[in-house]
Each structure stands twice: as structure tokens, then as C-alpha cells.
């Protein structure tokens, strides 16, 4: 089998105000990380309402659609904007994540990466925030559980910011283990180890600013990877944020590009041991464009190697 790269040209229709870090150029920078790799390419389909409604109530979906402007921008929160093409872009991101789950579970690819924007892991049940509109990875996990009838999935979120939206959407979901590493203190202010979910299925691992890749690797080996191994997931999903990189302007964990390759290898080791290598990864943060390209290249390089 192979590695599937799902990309959404509609990502460039989500236009943020000048100077906003979640900019159109992130899409091209992420795709540049795939250059030279032998991947199966597909366009992301439009997401289905039925998939979104597994995570968000109908009133929230209706409110987002109603807020879509005919020109300029609508501001959903302090840093989350809608332009005329934003809702369509977000729907394609959801559709791409669900299509990736479908393809991997059907055996069409061993693993998959979704290159799409806007990101999703800060979107709570009825709150757009942190550049995020819909909880893309949570929606993909619920598709695996409810449409494909899996019993156990795991989500690893290595974005530098806590995935508060994923935590909120899956707080009461006993079939999904959610593990997040993140810088603390930092936006959005959640992610304490005491936040463990309704069923003890959430693992939060805060990291201190400036600590680099060494403490991260130790935290994963001692706290996150053992929890996932004990869970024996049938599918592993990744919220792949690359903003812990030392070059990123929004945070300060000071990871190196190789740290992303290491994380990806170890996640794939767990997938090989427990779920036939099945991994679905979705782009989240990463706001220094050259660092984003390099980090995606490292991540995809490992996925391609393990997808053969």
C-alpha cells in the first residue's frame, strides 16, 4: 500500500486579514513538504452535514453558515475570521479528514495526511476560536467510530497549543483516547494534567517554554505512548501542528525538524503494533513558512516510508 495525501485547493479561499498568522500561504508551504515524495494524491471532497453534526449541534452549523460574509470579513472571535470562501474551505477540510479515514480503513492506503486549512483542534462544540471553525480531527474520529463501527481510536495532538476543542468534543466519548502535548502557560490556557475526561480517557502533558525536544521525547515515552499501547487502538489520528518548531513565531518550545520525524516514527511504531499501521494525520498549526515546509516533509517522509 502507500501514503495518501489529501489536499484541498479550497484552502486558498479562506482569506484572513493582512498580517494574520493563519494565512493563505500556509497551504502552499505545507504542500511544498510533499515535493519529491511518491504519494497517492486526492482532492478533499465537501464535508457532509451528518459528519459535522456528530460533533457540533445543528444550531452551531447554522450560525456559522449565517455568519459567512458576501465580502470582507466576519469575526467569530478575537482571532478567528470568515471570508466569503471560509465556510466552504472548512467543509472541505472536514470532508478531507473523513475521506482519509474512509480510505485508510478500506485498505486503499496504509496512512494518510490531510493538507487543508483552516485548522480545527481549537473549535469547541459551539465556539469557533483559535483560527478554527469545525473540530476536524474529532469529526474524523467520530466517523471512524460511528460510521465504520470501530471500538477504539486514539488521537495524538503535538501542536504547541492545547487541543481544547478536541478535548471538549470528545470529553464524554469513552471510545476515544485523546493525548495532547503542549506548551504551558500558553493560549488557550487549558490542558492541565487534571483534565482527564469523563472516562479518564484524556491525557494532557504540559511542557515548559524553551525545553526543546529532549523533555518532549521523555514525556511521550513515559506518559503518552504507554497509554496508547494499553488502549490498543484500531486507528490512530494525529493533530499535526508544527508550531512547536524553534522558528515558529507564536510559541517557544524550540523543537527541531528531526523531532517531528521522531514523533512520527514512534506513532507509526504503535500503529504497526496495534492497528496494521493505520494512521490519519491532519494539519493544524505551523506559522513560520520554511519551518512548516521542512516539518511537513519530515512527517510525510516517515509516513511514506512506513506506508510501503
N, C-alpha and C positions, 0 to 999 in steps of 0.2 A: 504494500500500500504506500501511501505518500502523505505529504502535508498539504492541507488545503488552505489557501489564502483567500478569504472573502473580503472584498473591498467594496466601498460604496462611493461612487462618483458624486452622489448627492451630498456627501460630506462637505463639499465646497459651497453648497447652497446655504449652509449655516454660517452666516456672516456676523461676526461680533464687532463692536465698536473699535476704532483705531486704538492701538496700544493694549488691547485686551490680550492676555497671555494665551487664551484658548482660541487661537487664530486659525484661519483657513490654511495657512502654510504648514500646519502640523500634519495635515493629511498627506501632502507630498513628501514631507520629511519621513513619515512612517513608511510609506511605500518605497522610498529610496532604500530602506533597510532590507528589502527583498531582492534587490538587484543581484544578479548572478546566481541566484538560488533556483533549484529545479522544483517548482511548486505547482500545484493544481490551482488555477485561478477561477474565481466565480464572482459575479456581481451580487451584492446583497439584495434580496427581494424586499418588498414593502412588508413591514411587520403587521401582523393580524391583531385586531382589537381583542380577540379571545385570549391571545397570549399576554397582552398588556394587562388585561383585567384579572389575570391570576395574581398580579402583584399590586395593582393600583385600582381604586374604586372608579366606577364609571363617571362619577361627578368630577374627579380629578382629570381624567382624559378629556372630558367635555370642556373643562375650564382651560386646559392648555390649548385645545383647538380654538376656542373662542378668543384667546389672547393673541393669536397669531396676527401680526400686523400686515397691512397691504403695502406698506413702505416703512423704511426706517427700522426702529427697534421698539420692542416692548420689553420692559424689565420685570422679570419674575421674582427676583430677589436682588440683593446687593451686587452680585456679580454674575447672574445668570440672565441671559438675554435671548429673545426671539427676534429673528429677522423673518421676512416673508417665506424663506425656504427652510427654516429651522425645524418645524414640526415634521416635515417630510424627511429631512435628514435624520432626525431622531427615530422616526419609524423605520427607516432603512437600517439603522444601527440595530434596533431590536430584531428586525427580520433577518439580518445577517447573523446575529448571535444564535437565533433559533435554527436557522439553516445549517449553521456549523454543528450544532448538537445533532440535528437530524442526520447529517452526512456521516459524522463520526460513529453514531450509534448504528447506522445502516452498514457500516464497514466500507464506505466509499473512500475514507481516509483514516489514517491512524490518529492524526491530531489535526487541529485547525487553529488559525489565527484570524481574528476579525480586525481589519484596519478600517475604522469608521469613527466619526465624531458626530455629535457631542459625546463625551464620556457619560457614565451612568451611575457610578457607585455612591455618589452623594444624594441621589434622588430618593427621598422618603416616600411613604405611601401617598401623601397629599401635599408634598412640598418639593418644589424644584429648588436646588441650591448647589453651590459649588461647581458651576458650569454644567450641571447635569439636569436632565429633564425626565427621563424614564430610567428605571433601575435595570439596565440591560442585562447584567450578569444574573441578577436574581430572576428575571423573566426567563432567561435561558435555563437556569436550574429548575425552575418550576415546570418548564416544558419537558425537561428530561424526566421529572418525577411524575407529572400528571398526564402527559400525552404518551410518553414512552414507558410509563409504569416502572421506572427504576425505584428501588427501595432506599438507596443511599447515594448521595452525591457529596462531594467536598468542594469548597471554594477557597482558594488561596488568593489573598489580596496583598501584593507587595508594593502598592502605591505608597508614596511617602505620607499621604493623608489618610486618616482612618476612613474606612468604608462605612460610614454611619448609615447610609441609605440601604446598603445590603443588609446590615445588621437589623435595621428597622423592619425591612420587608420580610426577613426570614427569622425574626425573633421567636415566633411561635411555631416554626417548622421543624419537627423532630427528625425529618429525613435528610436534612442538610446541615453538615458541619461547616462553619464559617471561621476561617483563621485569617487574622489581619496583623501584619507588622506595620508600624507607622511611627513617625517622629512625634514625640510628645514632650513639652507642650507645642501645639500647632493646631491650625484650623482642621476640623471643625470643633475641636475641644472634647470630643468623645473618644472612646476606645480604651477605657481603663480595664485592667485585668478583672475587676469586679463585675464587669458587664458580661455575663455568661449565657444569656438567652433563657427562654422559658424551660428548656430541657437540658441545660448545661452543654449546649452544642456550639457555643461561640467561644473562640479563643482569641483574646486580644493581647498583643505583645508590643507595648510601647518601647521605643528606642530613643536614646538621648541624642540631641544635636551634636554633630561632629564626631560621632563614634566610629564611622566607617564600616567596612564590610565584615571585619572580624567579629564584633559582637552580634551582628545580624546573623552570621552563619552559626554561631553558637546558639542563639535563640531558636533558630529554625531546627537545629539538630536536637535540642533538648526539650522544646515545648510544642512546636508545630508539627514537625514530621512524625513524631511518635503518636500524636493524636490522630493524624490522618491514617497512619498504618493500622492503628487499633480499630478505626472506623471501617476499614476495608471498602472504600467507595467503589461504585460501579462506573463512575465518571468523575474526573477532576476538572473543575473550571478555574480559570485564572483571571483575576482583575489585574491586568498587566500595566501598571503605571510605572513610568520610567523617570519620575521626578525626584527620586532619592539620589540620582546621579550627582556627582560633585559639581558639575557645571550648571545644574538647574538653578534658576533664579528664585524659586518660590520656597525653598526649604534648605536644609543643611545637614543631611545625613552623610554626605560625602562618599557614596558608593562609587565604585569603578565599573566600567563596562563589563569587565570579567565577572563581577558579582552577579550580573543578570544571567550570564551563561551558566554559572554555578547553580543558581537557584533553579533555572530551567532544567538542568541535568538531574538535580535531586528530585524535583517534582516528577519528571519523567521516570526516574527510578521507581518511585512509589506507584505511578500509573502502570508501569510494566509488571510490578509485583501483584497488583490488586485488580486492575481493570483493563488488561490487554493493551496497555499503552494509551488508552483513550483520554485525551486532553483537549479542551476547548479554551483558548485564550482570547481575551478581548482587551483592546487598547483602552487604557484610562488616561492618566496624566503623562507629563513629559513636555517641558516648555522651553528648553534650550534645543533648538532645531538640530544642530550637528550631533549633540548627545543623544537626542531621540533617535536619529537615524542609526547611530552606532549601536545603541542599546537594542533596538528592534532587530538589527542584523545579528547581534549575538544571540538573542532569544530565538529568532527564526532559524538560525543556523543549527542550533541544538534540536529544535523541533524537526527540521528536515532530516538531520542525522538519525534521530530516533524513529522517524516515520517510515524509514525504508524497510 
